[in-house]
Amino acid sequence: MANAYDIGDVVRCSSTFTDTGGNKADPTTVHFVHTTPDQTDTVNTRTSTSTGLVDTIYKVATGVYYRDITIGSSSGAYWYRFSSTGLITAADEAVFRVRRQYTST
């Protein structure tokens, strides 16, 4: 099953920002929101263009960002969205599913 994970997994959510010419570029601000199956939102905002970690959002290279989500005890659909403002204005949204846990360890 594509995009299916288990409770306890770490899921890497990523996005690449490009300018109007299709070249990778850094936005002034990167926003990340993920929503759990119980409709709880977690919001992070990154305002640095340096490489590395800022407010749990990692910058790998120009225009390339990711955020790792550790799955707690909720199964179901998890939505996430990257958006940006400033030099690059764009958005990218996706969903992944977490399977219900049938056994305990």
Backbone as CSV, one residue per row, in Angstrom:
resi,resn,N_x,N_y,N_z,CA_x,CA_y,CA_z,C_x,C_y,C_z
1,MET,0.857,-1.180,0.000,0.000,0.000,0.000,0.898,1.236,0.000
2,ALA,0.775,2.038,-1.018,1.593,3.249,-1.122,1.216,4.252,-0.044
3,ASN,2.203,4.950,0.470,1.993,5.976,1.486,1.292,5.450,2.738
4,ALA,1.552,4.190,3.098,0.983,3.621,4.314,2.102,3.348,5.305
5,TYR,1.872,3.726,6.550,2.880,3.598,7.590,2.261,2.962,8.823
6,ASP,3.099,2.654,9.799,2.648,2.045,11.035,2.882,2.988,12.202
7,ILE,2.117,2.797,13.270,2.293,3.571,14.487,3.730,3.388,14.965
8,GLY,4.385,4.490,15.295,5.780,4.468,15.722,6.772,4.791,14.616
9,ASP,6.332,4.784,13.356,7.219,5.126,12.243,7.560,6.613,12.254
10,VAL,8.660,6.946,11.604,9.005,8.332,11.325,8.779,8.543,9.832
11,VAL,7.954,9.516,9.494,7.602,9.801,8.105,8.276,11.095,7.685
12,ARG,9.012,11.053,6.595,9.664,12.252,6.069,8.770,12.905,5.025
13,CYS,8.369,14.131,5.302,7.557,14.935,4.387,8.490,15.966,3.757
14,SER,8.475,16.081,2.437,9.417,16.991,1.791,8.743,17.806,0.701
15,SER,9.411,18.895,0.352,8.923,19.773,-0.706,10.106,20.484,-1.346
16,THR,9.999,20.731,-2.633,11.017,21.486,-3.356,10.357,22.728,-3.950
17,PHE,10.935,23.889,-3.652,10.411,25.160,-4.138,11.214,25.604,-5.357
18,THR,10.498,26.093,-6.367,11.155,26.575,-7.589,10.621,27.950,-7.957
19,ASP,11.445,28.670,-8.725,11.002,29.969,-9.223,10.193,29.766,-10.503
20,THR,9.756,30.844,-11.120,8.917,30.736,-12.316,9.654,30.111,-13.496
21,GLY,10.973,30.084,-13.446,11.766,29.450,-14.488,12.033,27.980,-14.235
22,GLY,11.526,27.454,-13.096,11.728,26.048,-12.777,13.015,25.749,-12.031
23,ASN,13.744,26.792,-11.655,14.992,26.605,-10.915,14.715,26.550,-9.424
24,LYS,15.401,25.660,-8.719,15.243,25.582,-7.268,15.609,26.925,-6.653
25,ALA,14.761,27.376,-5.705,14.975,28.681,-5.077,14.435,28.650,-3.651
26,ASP,15.014,29.503,-2.801,14.599,29.577,-1.402,13.544,30.657,-1.198
27,PRO,12.418,30.288,-0.577,11.430,31.285,-0.183,11.950,32.103,0.996
28,THR,11.337,33.224,1.249,11.679,34.015,2.430,11.235,33.289,3.691
29,THR,10.032,32.705,3.642,9.473,31.978,4.782,8.880,30.662,4.293
30,VAL,9.145,29.580,5.029,8.552,28.271,4.746,7.648,27.914,5.920
31,HIS,6.399,27.571,5.601,5.431,27.139,6.610,5.170,25.650,6.415
32,PHE,4.983,24.941,7.527,4.633,23.525,7.470,3.512,23.274,8.469
33,VAL,2.470,22.601,8.017,1.355,22.227,8.891,1.085,20.753,8.674
34,HIS,0.951,19.999,9.764,0.433,18.644,9.599,-0.748,18.442,10.530
35,THR,-1.720,17.694,10.016,-2.969,17.458,10.719,-3.116,15.969,10.968
36,THR,-3.342,15.604,12.229,-3.508,14.209,12.611,-4.949,13.762,12.360
37,PRO,-5.215,12.453,12.430,-6.585,11.968,12.206,-7.619,12.571,13.167
38,ASP,-7.207,13.000,14.358,-8.159,13.616,15.296,-8.272,15.127,15.087
39,GLN,-7.750,15.620,13.951,-7.839,17.031,13.537,-6.986,17.979,14.372
40,THR,-5.910,17.474,14.959,-4.960,18.323,15.678,-3.917,18.828,14.694
41,ASP,-3.718,20.143,14.657,-2.725,20.746,13.762,-1.438,21.053,14.514
42,THR,-0.318,20.793,13.846,0.991,21.228,14.318,1.546,22.155,13.248
43,VAL,1.954,23.353,13.651,2.401,24.376,12.712,3.850,24.742,13.019
44,ASN,4.681,24.806,11.976,6.070,25.248,12.096,6.339,26.289,11.031
45,THR,7.200,27.263,11.360,7.557,28.320,10.419,9.057,28.511,10.440
46,ARG,9.639,28.539,9.265,11.081,28.719,9.121,11.340,30.009,8.357
47,THR,12.153,30.899,8.933,12.452,32.177,8.281,13.928,32.326,7.950
48,SER,14.661,31.251,7.982,16.093,31.276,7.682,16.360,30.561,6.365
49,THR,17.269,31.096,5.560,17.651,30.418,4.319,18.949,29.637,4.481
50,SER,19.475,29.553,5.704,20.688,28.768,5.924,20.351,27.276,5.903
51,THR,21.326,26.458,5.577,21.147,25.011,5.560,21.062,24.497,6.986
52,GLY,20.242,23.461,7.204,20.126,22.849,8.521,18.733,22.973,9.087
53,LEU,18.643,22.811,10.402,17.372,22.762,11.105,16.973,24.113,11.688
54,VAL,15.732,24.530,11.418,15.141,25.712,12.049,13.669,25.373,12.290
55,ASP,13.215,25.452,13.548,11.836,25.150,13.938,11.344,23.832,13.337
56,THR,12.130,22.797,13.473,11.884,21.417,13.019,11.758,21.255,11.505
57,ILE,12.014,22.294,10.726,12.044,22.184,9.267,13.510,22.205,8.832
58,TYR,13.902,21.176,8.089,15.277,21.068,7.618,15.393,21.613,6.205
59,LYS,16.475,22.339,5.943,16.812,22.729,4.578,18.007,21.890,4.178
60,VAL,17.862,21.116,3.108,18.913,20.229,2.624,19.808,20.947,1.619
61,ALA,19.190,21.678,0.717,19.891,22.403,-0.345,18.960,23.522,-0.803
62,THR,19.417,24.322,-1.739,18.586,25.408,-2.243,17.226,24.875,-2.675
63,GLY,16.165,25.408,-2.069,14.802,25.054,-2.424,14.275,23.731,-1.892
64,VAL,15.108,22.935,-1.239,14.715,21.587,-0.807,14.583,21.551,0.714
65,TYR,13.357,21.247,1.187,13.049,21.261,2.616,12.332,19.980,3.004
66,TYR,12.489,19.574,4.273,11.702,18.450,4.774,11.410,18.614,6.258
67,ARG,10.422,17.845,6.703,10.038,17.803,8.118,9.700,16.364,8.442
68,ASP,10.312,15.804,9.472,10.019,14.444,9.914,8.881,14.474,10.930
69,ILE,7.958,13.538,10.789,6.845,13.392,11.721,6.946,12.011,12.353
70,THR,7.019,11.953,13.680,6.983,10.675,14.385,5.523,10.354,14.691
71,ILE,5.075,9.211,14.221,3.679,8.822,14.385,3.456,8.308,15.803
72,GLY,2.494,8.924,16.485,2.149,8.521,17.844,1.202,7.328,17.828
73,SER,0.082,7.441,18.503,-0.834,6.302,18.649,-2.084,6.397,17.777
74,SER,-2.159,7.366,16.885,-3.360,7.553,16.062,-3.195,6.949,14.676
75,SER,-4.144,6.117,14.296,-4.161,5.598,12.932,-5.138,6.439,12.109
76,GLY,-4.993,6.362,10.797,-5.871,7.123,9.909,-5.080,8.021,8.979
77,ALA,-5.755,9.043,8.450,-5.153,9.951,7.465,-4.436,11.111,8.152
78,TYR,-3.209,11.349,7.744,-2.415,12.495,8.186,-2.203,13.379,6.961
79,TRP,-2.595,14.634,7.045,-2.403,15.595,5.968,-1.227,16.488,6.305
80,TYR,-0.484,16.908,5.296,0.552,17.901,5.525,0.622,18.866,4.357
81,ARG,1.087,20.067,4.678,1.153,21.131,3.675,2.389,21.981,3.913
82,PHE,3.179,22.155,2.863,4.251,23.137,2.830,3.716,24.338,2.070
83,SER,4.000,25.533,2.551,3.671,26.732,1.797,4.787,27.746,2.037
84,SER,4.835,28.750,1.182,5.919,29.724,1.291,5.419,31.113,0.951
85,THR,6.171,32.082,1.448,5.882,33.479,1.153,7.198,34.179,0.843
86,GLY,7.092,35.386,0.325,8.287,36.172,0.038,8.737,35.994,-1.393
87,LEU,10.009,35.662,-1.596,10.569,35.540,-2.940,9.890,34.464,-3.772
88,ILE,9.488,33.381,-3.140,8.783,32.292,-3.815,7.462,32.097,-3.079
89,THR,6.354,32.148,-3.808,5.042,31.914,-3.208,4.467,30.669,-3.850
90,ALA,4.363,29.605,-3.041,3.901,28.319,-3.562,3.336,27.490,-2.420
91,ALA,2.664,26.391,-2.777,2.136,25.476,-1.772,2.135,24.061,-2.332
92,ASP,2.230,23.091,-1.428,2.255,21.679,-1.783,1.586,20.924,-0.645
93,GLU,0.582,20.123,-0.960,-0.170,19.404,0.069,-0.246,17.930,-0.293
94,ALA,-0.202,17.060,0.731,-0.269,15.615,0.497,-0.858,14.926,1.723
95,VAL,-1.133,13.648,1.559,-1.698,12.846,2.641,-0.980,11.499,2.686
96,PHE,-0.861,10.951,3.878,-0.417,9.561,4.027,-1.285,8.903,5.078
97,ARG,-1.320,7.606,5.060,-2.171,6.859,5.987,-1.327,6.044,6.959
98,VAL,-1.835,5.947,8.181,-1.203,5.133,9.218,-2.167,4.001,9.551
99,ARG,-1.639,2.767,9.458,-2.447,1.590,9.733,-2.730,1.435,11.215
100,ARG,-3.852,0.845,11.522,-4.218,0.549,12.902,-3.297,-0.533,13.445
101,GLN,-2.933,-0.408,14.694,-2.070,-1.391,15.345,-2.942,-2.500,15.933
102,TYR,-2.653,-3.753,15.538,-3.449,-4.892,15.989,-2.825,-5.634,17.147
103,THR,-1.515,-5.505,17.301,-0.840,-6.180,18.411,-0.088,-5.157,19.239
104,SER,0.225,-5.512,20.463,1.005,-4.606,21.310,2.351,-5.247,21.603
105,THR,3.354,-4.400,21.755,4.692,-4.917,22.072,5.257,-4.182,23.259
